[in-house]
Amino acid sequence: MEVSSACIGSGVCAGTAPHHFAIGPDNRSRPVATPLEPHEAILDAAVSCPMEAITVTDAATGAPVEASL
Protein backbone atom coordinates (compact mmCIF):
# COMPACT_ATOMS: atom_id res chain seq x y z
CA MET A 1 0.00 0.00 0.00
CA GLU A 2 1.18 3.48 -0.83
CA VAL A 3 -0.14 6.96 -0.23
CA SER A 4 0.83 9.33 -3.04
CA SER A 5 1.79 12.97 -2.84
CA ALA A 6 -1.79 13.76 -3.95
CA CYS A 7 -2.83 13.24 -0.30
CA ILE A 8 -4.38 16.37 1.19
CA GLY A 9 -4.59 15.01 4.73
CA SER A 10 -8.37 14.88 4.91
CA GLY A 11 -8.12 12.12 7.52
CA VAL A 12 -10.80 9.96 5.91
CA CYS A 13 -8.39 7.00 5.73
CA ALA A 14 -7.29 7.35 9.36
CA GLY A 15 -10.94 7.57 10.40
CA THR A 16 -11.94 4.59 8.27
CA ALA A 17 -8.94 2.38 9.11
CA PRO A 18 -7.21 3.84 12.20
CA HIS A 19 -5.12 0.72 12.76
CA HIS A 20 -3.65 1.03 9.26
CA PHE A 21 -3.25 4.78 8.61
CA ALA A 22 -2.00 7.76 10.60
CA ILE A 23 -1.66 11.44 9.80
CA GLY A 24 1.99 12.49 9.90
CA PRO A 25 3.55 15.76 11.06
CA ASP A 26 3.19 17.09 7.51
CA ASN A 27 -0.60 16.55 7.79
CA ARG A 28 -0.53 13.79 5.17
CA SER A 29 -1.55 10.19 5.56
CA ARG A 30 0.95 7.39 6.11
CA PRO A 31 0.51 3.63 6.41
CA VAL A 32 1.36 2.58 9.98
CA ALA A 33 3.38 -0.35 8.58
CA THR A 34 4.19 -1.93 5.25
CA PRO A 35 3.54 -4.46 4.05
CA LEU A 36 0.19 -4.94 5.71
CA GLU A 37 -1.96 -8.03 5.84
CA PRO A 38 -5.05 -7.76 3.61
CA HIS A 39 -7.91 -6.08 5.41
CA GLU A 40 -11.25 -4.79 4.14
CA ALA A 41 -10.76 -1.54 6.09
CA ILE A 42 -7.70 -0.70 3.95
CA LEU A 43 -9.69 -1.15 0.76
CA ASP A 44 -12.56 0.90 2.23
CA ALA A 45 -10.09 3.70 3.03
CA ALA A 46 -8.68 3.60 -0.51
CA VAL A 47 -12.16 3.85 -2.03
CA SER A 48 -13.10 6.67 0.37
CA CYS A 49 -10.02 8.80 -0.29
CA PRO A 50 -11.22 12.07 -1.87
CA MET A 51 -7.96 12.41 -3.82
CA GLU A 52 -7.63 8.72 -4.80
CA ALA A 53 -4.16 8.90 -3.24
CA ILE A 54 -4.12 5.35 -1.81
CA THR A 55 -2.88 2.50 -3.96
CA VAL A 56 -3.24 -1.06 -2.67
CA THR A 57 -1.17 -3.79 -4.31
CA ASP A 58 -0.62 -7.48 -3.65
CA ALA A 59 2.83 -7.75 -2.02
CA ALA A 60 3.55 -11.07 -3.73
CA THR A 61 2.54 -10.14 -7.28
CA GLY A 62 2.51 -6.33 -7.37
CA ALA A 63 -0.95 -6.50 -8.93
CA PRO A 64 -3.44 -3.81 -7.92
CA VAL A 65 -6.05 -4.90 -5.40
CA GLU A 66 -9.50 -3.44 -5.98
CA ALA A 67 -12.31 -3.21 -3.47
CA SER A 68 -15.47 -5.04 -4.41
CA LEU A 69 -18.32 -2.54 -4.45
C-alpha positions as CSV (number, residue, x, y, z in Angstrom):
1,M,0.0,0.0,0.0
2,E,1.2,3.5,-0.8
3,V,-0.1,7.0,-0.2
4,S,0.8,9.3,-3.0
5,S,1.8,13.0,-2.8
6,A,-1.8,13.8,-3.9
7,C,-2.8,13.2,-0.3
8,I,-4.4,16.4,1.2
9,G,-4.6,15.0,4.7
10,S,-8.4,14.9,4.9
11,G,-8.1,12.1,7.5
12,V,-10.8,10.0,5.9
13,C,-8.4,7.0,5.7
14,A,-7.3,7.4,9.4
15,G,-10.9,7.6,10.4
16,T,-11.9,4.6,8.3
17,A,-8.9,2.4,9.1
18,P,-7.2,3.8,12.2
19,H,-5.1,0.7,12.8
20,H,-3.7,1.0,9.3
21,F,-3.2,4.8,8.6
22,A,-2.0,7.8,10.6
23,I,-1.7,11.4,9.8
24,G,2.0,12.5,9.9
25,P,3.5,15.8,11.1
26,D,3.2,17.1,7.5
27,N,-0.6,16.6,7.8
28,R,-0.5,13.8,5.2
29,S,-1.6,10.2,5.6
30,R,0.9,7.4,6.1
31,P,0.5,3.6,6.4
32,V,1.4,2.6,10.0
33,A,3.4,-0.3,8.6
34,T,4.2,-1.9,5.3
35,P,3.5,-4.5,4.0
36,L,0.2,-4.9,5.7
37,E,-2.0,-8.0,5.8
38,P,-5.0,-7.8,3.6
39,H,-7.9,-6.1,5.4
40,E,-11.2,-4.8,4.1
41,A,-10.8,-1.5,6.1
42,I,-7.7,-0.7,4.0
43,L,-9.7,-1.2,0.8
44,D,-12.6,0.9,2.2
45,A,-10.1,3.7,3.0
46,A,-8.7,3.6,-0.5
47,V,-12.2,3.8,-2.0
48,S,-13.1,6.7,0.4
49,C,-10.0,8.8,-0.3
50,P,-11.2,12.1,-1.9
51,M,-8.0,12.4,-3.8
52,E,-7.6,8.7,-4.8
53,A,-4.2,8.9,-3.2
54,I,-4.1,5.4,-1.8
55,T,-2.9,2.5,-4.0
56,V,-3.2,-1.1,-2.7
57,T,-1.2,-3.8,-4.3
58,D,-0.6,-7.5,-3.7
59,A,2.8,-7.7,-2.0
60,A,3.5,-11.1,-3.7
61,T,2.5,-10.1,-7.3
62,G,2.5,-6.3,-7.4
63,A,-1.0,-6.5,-8.9
64,P,-3.4,-3.8,-7.9
65,V,-6.1,-4.9,-5.4
66,E,-9.5,-3.4,-6.0
67,A,-12.3,-3.2,-3.5
68,S,-15.5,-5.0,-4.4
69,L,-18.3,-2.5,-4.4
